[in-house]
Amino acid sequence: MQIALPTQRWSQRFLQVGCGGLCGSINLSLSNASGCLPAMNGEFVVAATDMGHHGSMMDASWAEDPQKRIDFAWRANHLTAVLAKAVMQTLYRQPPKYAYFMGCSDGGREALMEAQRFPQDFDGISAGAGAPAAFFQFQNSFFHGWNVAANQRPDGNRYPAEKSPSL
């Protein structure tokens, strides 16, 4: 998790941003919020998570770990919201007045998951290209199946992650 904290002009707004693909890194980019001047001017606390694992957005090797699958599915964003709000309370001595979540692609799925499981986490949610669960699972079953097949050697063992750029 990473949090960008304004030191001078906090507008009591909190924006958590989702990630794309299979995540694996933290991206605090506000490119999808380009029309929101207070966010672009640094008046929002902004937080993001790597969804519980490190790697490229196309590397699924972490999914062998059941806890990392839970983190990716729903837990990482909720914990990020809870911890970011605790940091704001400690630093600014007040909670955010408004909390928002913004995500597209997998971030859209994350947004829908937050709305369904933890509606109290955010006052507003922008879910771009958040595929419904059935379609997302159908689409990803092909992608992840290919990812597994493409990352296995002929003897059935996995190629190490550091070899994936050369595949």
Secondary structure as GFF3:
##gff-version 3
##sequence-region A 1 167
A	DSSP	beta_strand	2	4	.	.	.	ID=ss1
A	DSSP	beta_strand	13	17	.	.	.	ID=ss2
A	DSSP	three_ten_helix	31	33	.	.	.	ID=ss3
A	DSSP	alpha_helix	37	40	.	.	.	ID=ss4
A	DSSP	beta_strand	44	48	.	.	.	ID=ss5
A	DSSP	three_ten_helix	61	64	.	.	.	ID=ss6
A	DSSP	alpha_helix	66	70	.	.	.	ID=ss7
A	DSSP	pi_helix	71	75	.	.	.	ID=ss8
A	DSSP	alpha_helix	76	92	.	.	.	ID=ss9
A	DSSP	beta_strand	98	104	.	.	.	ID=ss10
A	DSSP	alpha_helix	106	117	.	.	.	ID=ss11
A	DSSP	three_ten_helix	119	121	.	.	.	ID=ss12
A	DSSP	beta_strand	124	128	.	.	.	ID=ss13
A	DSSP	alpha_helix	133	150	.	.	.	ID=ss14
A	DSSP	three_ten_helix	161	166	.	.	.	ID=ss15
###
